[in-house]
Amino acid sequence: MLRTVLLTLLLACPLSHASATEPPAAAASVAVAAITGTVTDTTGAIVPGAQVQLHDATGASVASATTDSTGHFRLQPPHAGDFTLIIALPGFQTATQTVHAGPTPSAPLNVPLAVAATVTQVEVNGNTNVDLTASDDNGDTSVMTADDLKQMPVFDNDYVSAMSNFLDSGEGMTAGAGLMVDGVEANRALVSPSAVQEVHINEDPYSARYYWPGRGQIEIITKQSADAYHGELNFLFRDASMNAQNRFAPNKPPEQRRIYEGSVTGPLWHAKKWTFLGSFNRAEEDLNAIVNANVAPTPENPAGIYNVTVPAPTRDTEFSLRIGHQINDQHSASLMYSFQDATNRNQGVGNQTLPEAGYNTETREDDLVFHDDYIVSPSILNQASVVLERSYDPISNVTNQPRINVKGYFTGGSAQDAQVRTEYNLRANEIVSWVKGPHNLKFGINLPHLSRRVLEDHTNSAGTYTYGPTYSADGTLLATAIQNYQSGVPSGFSIQQGRTRFVYHQQEVGAFIQDQLKVTPFFSLTPGLRYDWQNFLGGDTNNFSPRLSFALVLDQKSEMVLRGGGGIYYDRIGSGPLADLARYEHADLRLLQVSSNQQPLCSPITDCADLSALPPSLVELAPGIKTPYQINYGISLDRKVGEKGTISIGGRMNRGVDLFRSVDVNAPLPPDYSQRPDASISQLRQIQSAGTQNGSALDINYRGRLNKYFTGFAWYTWSHYGNNTSGISWFPENQFDPNAEWGPADWDERHHFGFYGMFNSDHLLNLGVGIFANTGKPWTITTGTDAYGTNLFNARPDDVPRNSETGPDYADLDLRWGYDFKLHPREMDKSPTLGLSASAFNVLNHPNGSYVDTVEGSEDFGDVTSAYPPRRMQLAMRFVF
């Protein structure tokens, strides 16, 4: 049904556009705001001396300007309406884009120019000079601009989380999705939301420049400094009095969120060649976690229902300062310092986790970023970046006592997660762009991690007791998990003892070369080759990744372009597996595990077991282990829709090879699973590269300006992913048959829809809309027992496959209204602006379930026991000068 409705709407789009150019006579009496912006190269470096012209619908030039030493320009339109902005500079490809002029100033534009040996290779299309065959002009890119961030319903101004809805988990990697800031990898955005120019997903999806596939990374482009002082201050406010009540909460506790955010830019001490951009963000959030668990009955609570709200406040302070210097017309450089300090209390609490099992976190990160751009010649551009990072992340337990895990009922006792992680990291990146004849060549080297990491590990130092149900040989239930807990009869126990401080290194290096070859004015090929190395798998270094994409213009007038491509993408491991090997490969930290299959257990464990006599658990790499990789390929058809919109329809395939999994190769032997082959060790976790994955997807995308009433972007995907592993830390049910785990991938959502749109952006009756919907993810039925004696508690009922059930669907409608008031109406383009807005999230208050009790035989088996937030309101005020 969802696909049918969406296809109908998208196919109707070409019929619904209307002219957006207002007659000059009708607009002559209305004050028109100036159009301002900054011209940069493709990585964000400022470009001075560019010629900027504004053309009306007849093609006549109505205003012109030249970018100053900071790349800034300002144009005054003669009337309201739509115009074409044309920017040209020798040595660069001419850029054009449609702009709208009205009484309300739009956000400053950021126009990137690509280096080019000759402009004649760019195929002129109608009134534009857009190269329709450019590899980074694919129509299925999702883009959120600075103007979108102001006009769309973005919760807490958190644009990274908002855009994450458009990522594809099937194209992620072991270390997670990628984040790029101004062309360099980063842990976070580094600047506050008001200092962000654009956010991209899936731009140039088969580029050899990146580790990740297009839908596996987010790319952030920050604003450039201006030649005059400008700034923006934002205040966002939420309070529980304006919200609905969570369906699982016993009451509506007091909650409040306050965000103070802004940025300021301009020349440094009136020196035109020195500029700065400063940003800050302070978020104060007083939230509550909702606990919905079943505990042991007491005289005061005979039903054993534990349903409470627990305060979980957070505080986050961030600021950044970037100073830029235009050395000459060909050379510019910048230096930025960025800081974050965040605290979170009672984390991990909620659903079936009791308050006593919570933990507190802190985050302190310092970043120093140096960036240098040098135009060697009209056809060669060199860009270099160096980043120094330090992060400090301590975690402390709310209480310190053994952890209690009663399968299907509750988790209590303590979080047992005390640790301190410190990282010192160097990142470096250098890219050379060289255009010669029909070739647009790019090559470079990346150093995303040259890090020294220190881990102070006190996790599980007091031990963890796990309680599951007990069954007879014929399958009769003898005791539930809660009954075994009341009787003090655990099913498993684990504890860590010994050395606690570990120092290890994470090293990663990448290099690439790519050429966009203009075969004909209507056809281009972009072959590329990438090489990646990481110290996790020292014996597997030949990780060459070929990439190839093409673009063929089928119809120039309608901008119909057939695109396709494919490539290999090697996995990124992250620091987690390195820490596991440092701690457990040689039992420097003794992980002791014992199952009731091996011996009777009790609580406290010292009454029935000698911990000093227990064998340790180890971690090792499988002999001949390889780096996993994905093979991605697809094809799509792009077509112009409306005034400045693009619709794209395509299909893609994904195949995962040599995927990671963990197997206990010292698992207890059948049939009773009580004796391990090597009694001198307990669990021997072997990290293997033996998993596989297959996936396919159908994508329908829209982005751009349909007409003067609507601008936005949307993405619908039908997809199906199947695999036999859930990642590097995942164990199969039966360690002797790890390949018998094929099923839907953990993230498999057959239907996924995301939409951001703005209606009547220049009108008092404007409306920003966000719609997100997807079918449920799969989940696995478990028995809550340690049937195989591995202390993993991942056993399933007989003949029940992995991920055989489907969780609840998700639906979310978000709305925003806002308006900007000019404080000096007679000076429209110079007047400070005061903006007010109100947003509502999950307007329909849909009860979106977030967790299902998977343990067969528990009180809530198969039921949804927690939900995402209900309807929430957000008020905001913005001051721009």
N, C-alpha and C positions, 0 to 999 in steps of 0.2 A: 504493500500500500504506500509506504513512504517513498519508495523509488518511483512509483507511478506518478504521485503528486509532484515530486521534484522534477521529473522529466518533463511533465506538462508545463510547469512554470518556466523552466529553462528554455524549452522550445518556443514558448510564447514571447520570450524576451525580445527577439528581433522585431516583433510586430508592435511593441509597446513604447518604443522610443519616440521622443518628440524633440523638436528644435529647442536648443537651449540658449540661443543668441537673441537677446532682447533688442528691439529696435532702439537705436540711439535716442530717438526723440522721446520715447517713453521713459528712458532712464536719465535724461539730461538733468532733470530737476533733483535727482537723488545723489547725495554725496557718495563718492566711490573711494574705497580704501586703496592704498598703494599696494603693489605686488612686490614683495621683497624675497630675497633668497641668497643662497651661497652656491658657487660653482666649485666642484671638487673633481679630483680624479676618481677612478673606480674604487679606490680604497679609502677615500675620505680626505685626502690631502687637498688643501685649498689651491685654487687655480686663479691667479690674478691676470688682468689684461684681456679677459675674454669679452667678445662683443655680444651684447644681449639685445634682442629686438622683440617687440610685441606686435603681432600682426592681427588684423581683424578678419572677419569672415570673407572679405573680398581679396585678402592677400596683401593689403596695403599695410605698410609699417606705420604704426600710430605712436610708438614710443621706443626709445633706445637708451642704452647705458653701457658702461664698461666696468667690469668687476675691478674693485680696488685691491690693495695689497693683501687684504684678508679674504679675497674671493667674493666679497659681498656686492649685491646690486639692488637697485630700487627703481621701479617703474611706476608711473602714474597713468592708469588707463583713462581714456577720455569719457567713458561711460560704462555702465554695468553690462555684463554679458560674458560670453566666452571668447577667448583669444588663443592664439598660438604663440608660444614662447620659443624663440630660436636662438641658440647659443653656439657661437663658432669661435675657434682659435686655431691658428696654424699648428699642425702637429697633432691635432685631436680630431676625432669624428664629430661632426656637427650633431647636436642634440636638440630635439624638439619635444614639447609636451603641451597639452591643452590645459589652460588655466581659466578659472572663473573669477570674475571681479564683481564685487557687491559692496553693500554698505558696511558689512562686517569684515574686518581684516582676516584673511586666512593665515594659517601658520607659515612661517618663512619656508620657502622651498629649498630643497637640497638637490641640485642637478649634477649628476656625475658625467664626466666626459671620458670617453675611452681614447687611449693613444692610438693614432693612425698615421700611416705613412702618406696616405692620400685619401681624400674624402670621396673620390670618384668610385671607390669600391662599395660605398653605401648606396643601396638601391632606394631611390626616391619613390615614395608611395603617397600619391595624392598631394596633400599639403604638408606632409611630414618627411623627415629624412631618417626614419627609423629603419635600421637594418633588420628586416624580418627574419633573417637566417641566423642571427646572433644566438649562440648557445645559451646565453643567460637571459633570453627574452621569452622563455617558455611560458605558456599561458596558464599552467597549473601551479604557478608560484602563489603562495599566500603572503600578502604584504600588509602590515599595519603601519601607517605613517603617524607622524606626530599629531597631525590633525585628527586622525582616527582615534588616537588615544584620548583626545579631549572630548570627542563627540560620541564615542561608543560606550556602552555600559561595561566598563572594565572594573572588576571588583578590586578594591583597595589600590587601584592604579598598578596592579601587578600584571603587567603586559606579558611577562615571560610565561606565567601560568596560563594566561588567557590564550596565548599563541600555542601553548603545548597541546591544546585540543586538536591542532592540525598536524601534529606529528603522527607517525605510524610506528607503534611499538615493535612491529615485525622487522623494522629496519634499524632497530637500536643494537647496541653492543653490550658486552659484559660490563663495561665501565659506565653504561648509560648513554643518554642522548648527548650530542655535542652542543657546545655553546661557543660562538665566535663573537668577539667584540672588535669592531674595526679591523677585521681580517686576522685577528690573533685569538687563539684559544684562551678561555678564561673559566674560572670557577663560578663567577657571578657577573652581573651586568656592569659593575664598576662605577656607573653614574646613576643618578636618580632619574625617574621617568620623564621629567620635564626637559632633560638634556638628551633625550633619545630622538633621533630623526626618523628612523625606520627600523622595522623588524621583518626579516624575511625567513620563509621556510620553503625549501625545495627549489631554490634558484640555481639553475645550471646543475641538474641532479646527477649528471654523470661526469662531472668535472674531476680531473685527476688531482686537483689542488687539495681536495678534502679527504680525510679519512672516511667520513661517514657518507652513506647515501643521502640523497637530497631530503628525504622525509625523516631523516634521523638526526637533524641538527637545526638549531636556531641561530640566525646571524643577526647581530645588532649593529646598527650604524648610528654613531652618536653625532650630535650637532657640532658644527664648526663655530669658531668664535666669530663675532661680528665686529664691524668697524666703529660702532657706537654702543653705548651702554644700553643693554636690554636685559630684562629679567622676567621671571615667572614665579609666583608663589601660590601654592595650593594647600588647602586645608580640607581634609575629609573626615567625616564624623558618622559613626554608627552607634546605635543604642538598642538594647533589648526591647525597650518600650515600643519600638517601631517594627519589631520582628514577630513572626509567628513562632509557635512553640514546637520544638522537635518532637516527633511522634513517640520517641522512646524516653523522653525526659519526664521525670515525675512532676516538674514544675518549670516555670520559665525564670531561670536565675538572672540576676543583674549582669549584663555584659555591656562592654563599651569599647569602641575602637576609635583612636585619634591618630591622624597622620598629618605631619607638617613636612611639606616637601617643596623644593624649588631649585632654581638655577639662575645664575647671573653671568653675563658675558660682556666683553667689550675690550677696548684697547688698554694696555698696561701703562699707566702713568702718561696717557695721551701720546704714547709712542706708537705710530701706525703699524710698524713692523713687529710689534710685540702685542700679543693678545692673551686673554685668559678666558677660561670657562670653569666656573665653580658650581657645584651642586651639593645638595644636602637632602637627607631624608631621616625623619624621626617618626617611628611607629610605636604607639603604645596600645596594646591590646589586652583587655581584661576579659578572657573567655572562660568557659566551663566545659569540661569533658563530661560525657554521659556514660555512666557505668550501668550495664544491664546484664547481670549475672545471676546464676543460681549457686548458692552457697549451702553449707551444712545447716539444717534446721536447728533452731534453738527455741527455748521457751518463749523468748521475746519475738522470734521470727519463725514460727512453725512452718511456714511455706518455704522458707529458705530463699526468698526473692530479695535480691540486693539491687536496688534501683535508686541511684543518687547522682547528683551533679557535683563536680569537683573543680575548684578554681584552677585554671591553667594559664596564668598571665604570661605575656611575652613582651620584650622590649627590644627595639632594633634602632641603632644609630649608625648612619652612614654619611660620609661626605667625600668629595673628590675635588681636586684642583688641577687643571691642566693649563700650562703656559706654552704658547706657541710663538715661534719666531720665523718670519719670512726672511731668510738670509738673502735671497735675490729672486729674480723671476723664475729661476729653475730649481731652487733649493729651499726647502722648508723643513722644520723640525719642531717637535713638541716633547714636553716632559710632564707626566701626570703622576700624582700621588692619590691613592684611593684607600679609604679606611672603612672598616665595618666592625661594630661591636654589638652582639646580640645575646640576649639571655632568654631562656624558656624554662618554665617551671611545670612540674607534674606532666611531663611528656610520657607518652605510652599508655596513659590511663584512658579508659573508655572501653565500651563494649563489654567483654568478659574479663578485662584487666582491672583489678581493684586498685584503690588509691595507694595502698602500701607498696605496690609494685611499680610505681612511677619513678621517673628519674629527671634530673635537672641538667640542662645543657648550657654551655656558653660557647660563643664563637668570636674570635678576634682575628681579623685578617688585614694585612697591610700589603699594598701593591704599589710598585714603582714601575712606570711604563715609559719607555723612550721610543719615539717613532721618528723616522727620517725618510723623506721623499726627495729624490733627485732626478730631474729630467736630464738625462745624459745627452740626448739629442732629440730632434722632433719625432723620432720613431722609437726611442728607448727610454724606459722609465724604470728606476730602481727604487724599491721600497724595502725598508728594514725596520724591524721592531725587536726590542729587548725588554723582557718583563722579569722583575724580581718579586717573588711572593714569599710571604711568611704567614702561616695560619696556626692558630692555637685553639684547640677544641677539647676542653675538659668535660667529662660527664660524671655526675655523682648520683648515688642512689638516694631516694627519699628515705628509705629505711635500710638497715644492714642486718639481714638475717637470711636463712636459706630461702630460695625461691620455691614456690609451690605451684605446680601445674596440674590441675585436675581436668582431664580431657573432656571437653564439651560442657564444662561448668564454669570454671573460673581460673584465673592466674593471680596468685597473691604472694605474700611473704616479702619479697623484695625483687627489684628489677635485676639485681646482680649484674649491673652494666657499668661499674665504675672504671674509668679509663681516662687517659690524657693522650691526645694525638697532636703532634707538632710537625709541621712540614716547612722545609726551606726549599724553594723551587726556582729554577731558572728556565725561562722560555725564550726562544729566539726564533725569528722568522724573517726570511729574505726572499723577495720575489722580483724577478726581472721580466718586464713586458717589452717585447720587441716586435714591431710591425714592419714587414718588408714585402712589397708586392702583394700577392694574395694571401700572405701568411700573417697571422696574429699569434705570435709565439710567446708562451709564458713558461718560465721554469724557476725553480726555487728549492729551498731547503727549509724544513721545519724541525724545531727542537721543542716539542710540547712539554716534555718533562725531563729535567735533569735535577732530580730532587733527592734530598736526604730527609728521611722520615724517622721520627722517634715515637715509639708507642710505649706508654706506661699502662700495662694491662693488669687490672685487678678484677676483671669480670669473672663471675661464678666462683669467687674465692670462698664463699660460704656454702656453696653446693646448691643443686637443684634436684628436688624430688618430683617425679612424674607419677601420677596415679591414673590408671586406666581400668576398664572393667575386666572382670574375670569370667571366662567361659569354660565349660566342661569340654571333654573330648568330642562329644556329640553336638556341641554348639549351644548348649543350654546356658543361659546367663546365670551365673552364680552370685555375682556381686557387681553393682554399678561402680563407676569411678568414685562417686561421692561416698559410697559405703566403704570402699577401700581406704579412702582418705580418713574417714571417721575411725576406722579400725587401725590406722597407722601402718598399712601394708602397701608400700609403694611398688610400682612396677618397674621403675628405673631410677638410677641416681647418677649424677655426674658432678665433678668438682675439678678445679684447677689449682695446682700448687707448684711452687718453685720460682724460678726467675721471672721477673715482671717487666724489666726494661729491655727493649729491643730497638736496634738501629738497623734500618735497611734502606735500600736505594731503588728508586724507580727511574728508569732511563728509557726514553723513546726518541727515535729519530725517523724523520721522513723526508723524502725528496720526490720531486715530480717534474715532468715536462709535458707540455700540451700545446697543440697547434690548432687554431681555428683556420681552416683552409677554405677560402672563398673559391670554390670550383667554378661556379657561374654566378651571375647576379642573383639567381633564384635558388641556388643550392650550395650548402656548405657542409663540410665534414670537420669534426673536432676529435681527432685521435689524441690519446694521452697515455702516459705510463707513470705509475707511482711505485715507490719502494718504501717499505716500512720495516723497522726493526725495533724490538723491545727486549729488555734483559730478562723478562720472565721465562722465555724459552730460548736459551742461548744456542741450542743446536739447530733451531729452525729459523734461518736468517734469509732465505731466498724468497721473500714475500713481495714479489713483483705483481702489481695489479694493473692490467691493461684496461683502458676505458675507451669508449667510442660513442659519439653521438652524431646525429645529422639533422638538418633542417631543410625542407623542400617547400618552396612557395608554390601552392597550387593555384591560388587566385589572388592577384595583387590587390584588386579593388576591395575585396572583403577581408583582406589580410588572412586568408586561409592558409595555414602552414601545417604540413605533416612533419612531426618530430618523432625521433626514436633514438634509442641508445641502449647501452648495457655496459656492465663492468664487474670487476671483482673487488670486494671490500674485505680486507682482513680485520679480525677482531681486535678491539682494544681491551686490555685486561683490567686496568685500574690497580689500585694499591691493595685491595682486599686479599687476593691470593698470595701476594708477596708477603703480607703480614702473617698469613697462615703458615707459609713455609718457614718464615723466620722463627715462629713460636714452636711449631709442632714437628718439623722435619726431623729434628734430633732430640725431641722431648726436652728441650731447654725449659719449656713450660709444660709441666706434666698435666695432661688432660686425662682424668680418670673416669671411666664409664663402666657401669655394671648393670646388667639386666636381671630381672627376677627369673629369667630362663636359666641363668648360670648358677644362681644361689638365692636363697630366701633373703628378702630385704626387709628392713624395718626403719622406723624413725624414732630417735636419731640413728643414723647409719652406723655410728661407732659401736652400737650395742650388738651388731651382727656382722660387722665386716672390719677388717684391718686395712685402713686406707693405705698404709705404707707398703702393703703386700700386693695391692692392685696393680696390674700391668698398665702402662700408659698407652694412650692413643696417639698415632702418628699420622703425618700427612706427607705424601710423596707425589712426584710426577710420574705418569706412566712412561715406560720405555718407549722411545720413538714418538713422543707426543708432538703434535703439530699445532700450528696456529690456525684456529677456525677461520672460515671465510664464507661470505655470501656471494652468490651470483645473482645479480639483479639486471633485468632487462625489461623494456616496455616500449610502447608506441602510443602516440596521442595525436589528436587533430585539434588545432586551435583555429578560432574564427572570431572576427570582430563582431561585437554586438552593441547596438546603440551608439552613443556618441564616442565613448572612449572605454568600452568594456570588452572583455575577451571571455569567451566560453571555450572550455577545453574538455574533450572526452577521450579517455584512453584506458588502456589495460596494461598491467605489468605483472611480472612473475618474480618469485623469490625462491632461491634454493640455498639452504644452509648445509655446509659440508664440514665434517670434522668438528662438530660443535662440542663444547665442554659439558662434562657431567662429572659427578663424583661417585665412586663405587667403593664399598668396604670389601676389599679383596681378602680380608681375614674374617669374613662373616662366619657365624656359627654354622655348622654343617647340618643338613637335613638328616633324618626326618624330624628330630625334636629341637633342633637349633639351640643346643645348650653348650656345645664344645667348639671353641675356635681352633682352627688348624694350628696356629702358632700361639701357644699359651703364654708366651713371654710378652706379648703385646695384646692390646684390646682392639679397638677399631683401627684399621689401617686404611685411611681414606686415600684413595688413589685418584688423582685428577687426570681424567682421560679426555681425549678428543675423538670421540666415536659416535656422537649424535648426528642426526640428520633433521632437516626441516624442508617443507615445501609450502609455498604460499602463492596465492594469486589474488588480484584485486582489479576491480573496475572503478575508475574515478571519473567524476563529473565536477568540474570546477568553474566558478565564475569569479571575476574580479574586475574592478574598474567603475567608471561612471556610465550608467545607463542613459540618463538624461539629467536635466537640471534638478529633478526631484529626488533622485536616488543614486547613492554611491555605496559600494560595499564589496564584500567577497564572501564566497560560500564554497563548501567542499562536501560532497557526498561520496562515500566509498562503500562498496560492497567488497568484502574480502573474506578469505578463509585461509588460516594457517594451521598446519599440522606438524607435529614433531614428536620426538621420543626423549626429550630432555627439557628441563626447566632452568638450566643454567649451571654455572660452575660449582655452586654449593648444593645442588640438588642431588638426592640419592634416589635410585629406583626402589620400588617396593621389595622385590626379590633381587638380592645382590648377585645371584647366580643366573639371572635372566634379564639383564639390563635393557636388552633390545625389545622386550615385550611391553613397552610403555607408550606405544604410538597412540596419539589422541590429539584433540584440538590443543593448540598452544594456549598458554595461560592467558594471553592477551587477546585471544580470538574473539572479535566482535564482528558479526556478519554485516551489520549495517551501522554506519557511523556518519553523522551529519553535523556540520558546524557552519554557523552563519554570523556575520557581523554586517550590519547595514545602517545607513544614515539617510533619513527622509527629510526633505526640506531643510537643508543645513543652514541656509541663510534666512530662514523665516522664524518668527516667534513660535510658531507651532511646529517645531522640529521634533524628531523622535529618533533616538538611537536604539537599535534592536540587536540582541544576541540570542541565538537559538542553538541549542546543543542537544542532540539525541543519539542514543546508541542502544543496540541490543545488549543483553547481559553477557558477561564473561563466564567461561566455564569454571566449575569447581569439582572436587573429587570427594566422593564418599569414603570416609575412613571408619575403622572400628574403634579407634582410641587405644588399641593394644599394641604391644611389642611382640607380635606373633613370630618374628624372625630373629629375636634375641639380639638385635643390633643397637638398641636404645634409640631408634629413630622414630618409632611410633607412627609410621606411615602405612601400616597394613590396611588393606581394603577387604570388604566382603568378597567371598568367592565369586569369580566370574564378573566382577565389576571393574571396568577399565578406568584408566586415568582420565580425569576431566570429562566424565560422562554426563554431568548435570550442567544446567545453565542458570546463572544468577539473574537477579532482577534487572529490568531495563532501566535506562536513565533518560530523563527528559527535563529540560531547563529552558525557561523563557526569561530573558532579562530585558529591561526597558530603561531608557534614560531620556530625560528632558533637561535642556539647559539653555541659557541665553546670556550673551555678553552685552553689558551696558557700557557705552562710551561715557567717560567722565567729562570729556570736552567735545561735545558733538560737532562743533564747528571745525575741529581739527581731526578729521576721521582717521587719517593715517598716522598721526603722531599722538593721539590721545591715549592715555592709560585706559585699560579695560578692566571692568569688574564683572566676573562671570559667576553665575549661580546655577546649580544643577541638582537634580534629584534622580536617584537610580533605584530600581527594585530588581532583586535577583531571585530567581525561582518564583516568578510572579504568581504562577498557578499553584504554588505550594505543593508540588508533586512529591510524594513520599519516596524519594530515591534511596533504595536500600543500598548499603555499602558492605555488608558482611552477612554470610549465611553460616549457621552452625553446621559443620560438616561431619560431626561425630555421631555415627549411628547409635541409637539407644539413649542419647542424652535427652534432657527435658525439652530442648528447643531444636532437635534435629530437623534440618531442612528448612527451618524458619529464618527469616531475616531478623537479626538481633540488633542492628544499628543502621543508621541512615545518615546521608549527607545533610547539610544544613537546610532548614526550611526557608520560607520566604524571608528576605532580609532587605532593609532599606539603607541607603547611603546618601548622605547630603554632602555637597562639596561647594567650595568657594574658591575662585581663582582670580588672582590679580596679575595683570600683564602690563609691563611698561617698557 
